[in-house]
Structures are given as structure tokens and as C-alpha cells.
Amino acid sequence: MSATGGAPGRAGRLASELEGLEVDALLVQSPLDLRYLTGFTGSHGLALVCAEGTDATIGANRFLTDFRYATQSAEQVSESFERRIVTGELLPALADLLAGASGRLGFDEASLTVAEHRRLGELLGDGWELVACAGAVARLRAVKEPSEIASIRAASELADEALRGILEDGVVGRSEREVAIELELRMRRLGAEAASFPSIVAAGAHGALPHAQPRAQEIPRDVLVTIDWGALHEGYCSDCTRTYATGERIPALAREIYELVLAAQQQGLAAVTAGPSGREVDAVARAVIERAGHGEHFGHGLGHGVGMDIHEAPRLSRTAGEEPLRAGNVVTIEPGVYLPGVLGVRIEDLVGVGEDSQEVLTSLSKALTVIT
């Protein structure tokens, strides 16, 4: 199952939304957005998506790339796009396509640089107005099709299998870095294109750093070790975190914090359904931690969307996340408590949102487990 199977319908859905953005066409440059809309997996291209009912002088949806990707684009790019192989730079070629017409051209300021914006304005002249349309494609990507969820599920299953192998071999006495490297190698051997992000392996006090980088230090006995990892598979990411004990003699405080985070995670997970906002779901889990007196030790958001990118819309956070969750969202639920210089615990699942249901895509046990 590919990451591009829905490309024709996606371009049509985007075209139907451009009228609401008050633009006649949208320039798409981001590699992930291009892959989502057109099916193209190369590193150099752009697309022009025309709004429904756009003046015929603009023409059809276009995809532009250079000779290096002539064969690849012929195989990959959806029939919804007229494909052109360009000699020279892509922006002047786009301006040539729009010459003789006029209107409002949307762009995503997250992918068009200031220099490119200035150049494009000069190339287009007075007939075209450039209009910022941040996140137009990202909003489509936030709601996954069944084929996309199947790819994320496959990535999660692969990542879970890789970690099971690591745990069977044991981690005590091995360095954090060695475990992280071996975990990523196992995912690749199982069929992943890559890790979906650099794996985190953090033992003891190092676990109090939410984005700890694996060190050369060996993992000792009788501490907590947090492992945050994911696979990129079929163009889609997975994301999961588990915290383990490396012996039965971990401190009572470690067990207490683990059970607190687990309770918060379970409460947050139970709140995931279509309807409530990301902020509201965050508040459910955060309240558990705040009532225990550790609110200041949970400084990040409860979760985020996952798809072709490891961080996508929607957000589940006290500072963002006003939009309601929708069926088809895939989000993480990952509360944590971090005691500087002492320990850290994070527990994370990846969840598909349904109308009145949910599917947890990560399968490893969350009971506090001793590994050696």
C-alpha cells in the first residue's frame, strides 16, 4: 500500500477549498505536500493547483520538475496534473505558465522563502497578487484516508517488533547509543525506510531530558530507561514511547512517578474521540499530573498529529489545539513527568481517531516492566 494512492482525489479536494481561501491557484513546493498531492517522491518539483471554476487561461493543474526526474515523475505523478519537464529554474517556468492571465496566487509561507517570494513577484508582475495560505495542504493531510491509517499501522507494528527484539537481547550494560543504533538497524532490516526521527534512549537522570540524545554511557541496573522511537514505512511515520525498569530495586519514587504518568496517559487516551479540542484532551491528562503536585514537571503538550511527517496537525496542547479532533486524525498521547537530576517518565501511544471510537496503533504493554 503506497503513500500516494489517494493523490487524484486529494488534488480535487484541495481545488474545491481554494475558493474559500479567495485564491485562483495555489503554489505547492513542500516535498511532503507534493508527494501527498501528486505522488512524486523526488526532491525537486512544484505543483500548481487551480481552484474550481478558475479562468481557462490558467489551464489545468500543473507539475513541474527538471530532466533528472523525467522518468520518475512519469511513473509517479497523478493524472490530475499536467506534467512538464523544465530546462532551468522552476519559478520562471511557473511564471511563464501564468503569463497572459491574472489573479491571486496562494503560497505557503512555510516553504516559500523571502527571496523566492520577491523573485516570483517580480516574474509575475502586476497581474498576479501573492497571497499567504499557510497550511492549506496540511489541513487536508491531518485527516487520514483508510489507506494512510493502514500505512501508519504497519509502521507501528514494525517498530514494535524491532523493540521487542532489543528487549529480548537486554539493555543493561549496553550504552544508550548502542541500543538506539541497534533499534534503528532492526527497523531497517524489518523493512522501514528509516527511523521516523532520531531514537531516544535515556536512562536514570538522563531521562529527565524530554529530548535526550543517547550517550556513550552504559545503562545501569535498577533505574528507569525511556525509549522513544518510530519507523518510517510506506511514506508514513510511527511514534511510541515506553519507560522500563532495569531491575526490581528501582526507588519507590520511580514507581510512584511511573504510576502517575500511566494514570494520566490512560485518562488522556480515554478522552480521544472526534469532537473535543486538542486543548480539552490535553487538560484531561494534565489535571491528573497537576493534582499530584507535578504540574511544573510536565512542560510539553500532550500530543501531536503524525502522518507523512512526525509532527503534523492537530496539536494537543494547553497553548495550542483550538480545533476539534476529527475522525481520521492520528495523534500521540504522551504525558511525561521530568524531575531534573533524578528521573523522567514518558508513556506514549499512537491513536487513530474515529467518530465515536479510537484505534490504538501501538501495542507494547504499558505495565511497568523489568528488563535486563
N, C-alpha and C positions, 0 to 999 in steps of 0.2 A: 504494500500500500504506500503510495508516494505522498509527498507533501504538496503536490501540485494538482491533484485530481479534480479539485473544485475550481480551478482557475477561470474557466469561461464564465460561470455564474457569478464569481466574485467581481469581475470587471463590470458586469451588468448591474450588480447591486451598488457598486461604487458610483457608476454613472447616474443611477436614479437618485442618489443622495446629493449630487453636486448642485442641483438647483437650490436646495436648502442652504447651501454654502454661498450661493449667489456668485458662482463662477461658471464659465463656459467650458473650461477644461482644467485638468489637474496634472501637473508635472510630478512624476514619481521617480525618485532616484535611489532611495534606500535599498540595499541589496535584498534584505528580507521582505520588504514590501513588494519589490519587483518579483521575487520568487513566488510570493503569495498570489499576486495578481496574474502573472504571465506564465509561471512555471520555469523561468530562467534561473539557473543556478550559478552563472558566471559572475565575474567581479566588475564588469564594466558595461553599463547599459542604462537606458532611461526609457520611460514609457509616458505617453500622453493619453489620458483617459478623457473622452469627451462627454459632456453632460447630455442627458436625453433631450432631444429637440434642438441640439446645437446647430447653428448655421452650417449649411452643407459645405461652405467654403473651407471650413476647418477640416472636414473629412472624417475618416474613421479613427478608431483608437490606433495608435502607432507604437511600435517598439523599435528603438534604435540601438545599435551596437556597432563594433568595428569588425574588420576582417578576421581577427583572431577567434571570434565566436560565431563565424558564419555557419559552420556545420552544427555546432552545439545549439545555437538558437533555432535553427531549422527543425531540430529534433524536439526541442523543449517548449518553445513559445506557443501559447494558446492561439487557436484560430481566431479568437476575439480581437487579435492585434495584427495590423498590417506591419510586416517586418521589413526593416530597411538596414542595409549594411552601409555604414558611413565611412568615407575617407576623411580623416581629420578629426576635429573635436566634435563632440555631440551637441553642445549647446548651440553653436552656429547652425548646425544641421536642423535642430529643432526650430530655430528662428526662421530658417528658410521655409519649413513646412507651414508656418503660421503667417508668412508674408502674404499680403493681399487681404487678410482678414483682420478683425479687431475684436476685442472683448476683454474678459477678465480671466487671467491665468492663475490658478491656485498653485501653491507650493507649500511644502512642509519645511518650516524654518529650522527644524532639527537636522535636516540633511542637505539643504542648500546653503552654502557658505555665503558670507557677506560679499566676498569677491565675485562669486558666481552670480549672486543676485544683481550686483552692479553691472556685470558683463551682460547678463541676459536682458536687463532693462535697456541697455544701450543697443543691443542687437534687435530687439523687438520694436523699439521706437515708441512713438506716442500712441499708436493704435491699440496697444495692449497695456492693461494695468495688472501689476503683480499683486496678488492677494494672499496673505498668510492663511494657511488652512492646516494648522497643526493637528496631527493625529487623525486625519480623515481615514487613512487605511488602518491605523492602529485600532480604531473603534470597530471596524469590521473583524479584524483579527482577534479581538477579545472574545467574540462568540464563536466557539469552535463547531465545525461540522462533525458528524459522527466519524468520518474517516480521520479527521485530525485527532479526535479523542482516542481513537484506536491506536494511532501512532504514538501518542503520549503514553498510553497504557503499555505498549510494547517497550518503550524506552524505560519505563518504571520497572517492569518485570526484569529486563536485562540488568539494570542497575542493582536491583535487589539480589539477583543471583550472583552478581560479582561480589557483593559484600558478604554474602553467606560463605563464599569460598575463603575470603580473608579471615572471617571469624573462625572457621574450622581450622585454619592454619595457626591461629593465635596471633596476638599483637604484643604481648608483654616481652620486653627485651628487644623489640624492633624499634627503630626510630620512627617518629611521626612521618618524616619524609619518605622513608622506605614503604610504609604502609600506604601512603597516599599514591605513590608511584605505582605500586603493585595493584592497587584498586583500579587505577585508570587503565593499566595494561590489561587487566582482566576484562574490563568493559569493552576494550577494543577487540580482544580476542573473541568475545561473545557476539560481536557484530556492530558495536557502536561506531559511529563516525569519529567520535571524540568524546571527551568528558564535556558536559554542558557548561561547566565552569571549573576553575581550579579546585580540586578537592581539599576540604578542611579536615585535618586530623589534629586534635588538640587535647592533651592530657593534663590532668591536675589543674594548677593555677592558670596554665595557658588557655584552658577552656573558658576563662572569664573574658577572653577577647572574642567578640562575636564573629569577626572575620580573621581569625588567627591563621597565620601561614605555618604550614608544617615545618618543624625544626629537625635538626640532626640528633636531638636528644632522644634517648631511649624511653619508651613508655614503661613506667614502673608498675609494680603491683599496688593494689589497694587504693586506687584513685579512680576518678571518673574520666572517661575519654569520650569526647564528642566527635562524631564523624558526619560531615555534611558533604553529600556527593550527588552526582547526577550524570545521566548519559544523554548524548545527542544521537538520535536514531531516527532514520527516515525523515530527517529535517526537523524533528521536534525534540524538545528537551524534557528531562525529568528532574526532580529536585526532592531530596529527602534528607532528614537529619535524625540520627539516633544517638543517644548517650548511653554508654555502657559502664559497668564497674569492672575493674581488673582484679578484683578479689573480694572476698566476703568481709574483709576488715576495713571497708571504707568508713569514714567518720559518720556519726549519726546525723550531722548537719547535711552531709551529702545526700543521705537518704531522704531527709526532710525536704530539701530543695527539689529533689527529683520528683517526689510525690506531688509537690505543689505545682510544678510545671506540667506534669501529666494531667492533673485535675484541670488546670487552665486550658490545656490543649484539647481535652475531651469536651469541655464546655464550649470552646470556640468551634470545634468541629460540629457539635450538635446544632449550632446556630446557622450553619451554612445551608442556605436554600435560596431560591430566587425570591427577590423582594427586599430584604433588608439591605441597607447600605454597607459598604465596607467598613465605614466608621462604626456602625452599630455592632457588627460582628466583632471587630477589634475590642469594643468596650466590654463585651461579654467575657472574653478571656482575660482582659486586663483587670477587670474587677476582682477576679479570683486572686490574682497576684497582689493587688493593692490591699485587699482585706487582710492578707498575711503580712503586711508591712514591707513588702519588697517592690513597691511600685517604681521606686527610683532605680531599681536594678533591672528593669525591663524597658529599655530605651528605644527599641526599634518597633516598627509596625508589626502587626500580627501576620501579615502575608501579602502576597502579590500574585498577579497573573503569571502563568507560564504557558509557553507555546513554542513558536519558532525561535523565540528569544527567551532567555532565562528570566528576564524581568519584563513583563508586559502589563497592560491594563487587564483587570481593575486592580486598584490598590486597597488593602485593608489596613487602615492606619488611623490613629487619632488626629493626625494633621492633614490627611487626605482621604479620599474614598467616599465622596458625597453620593456618587452614582449607585443605584441599587444593583445588587448582583442579579445576573440574568442566566437563564438556562443556557448552557453551552460554555459558560465561563469555566476555566480550570485555574484553581488558586491554591496557594500554600496556606497552611495553618501552622505557624511556627513560633509559639511563645518561647521566651527564654528568661532565665534569671542568671545574672552575672555578678559574682561577688569578687571585686578586684583583689588580686593577690591570693585568692583562696580557691575558687572553683567556678565553673559555669555549667549550666544545663540548658540544652535546647532540644525540643522534640518537634518534628515536622512531618506532616503528611501532605500529599498532593491530592486534591479533591476536584472531581467533576461536579458541577452544579446542575441540578435538574429543576423542573418546575416545582415539585414538592418532594424532592428526593436528592440524594447525593450518591456519588460513587467514589470511594477512597481508592486511589490508584496505587498506593504504596502498601506493601503487605507485611513487612517485618514486624515482629512483636514489639510492643512498647512497654511491656513489663520490664522492670529493672533487671537486667540480665548480666550475670557474671561471665566474662570472657577471660581467657588466659593467654 
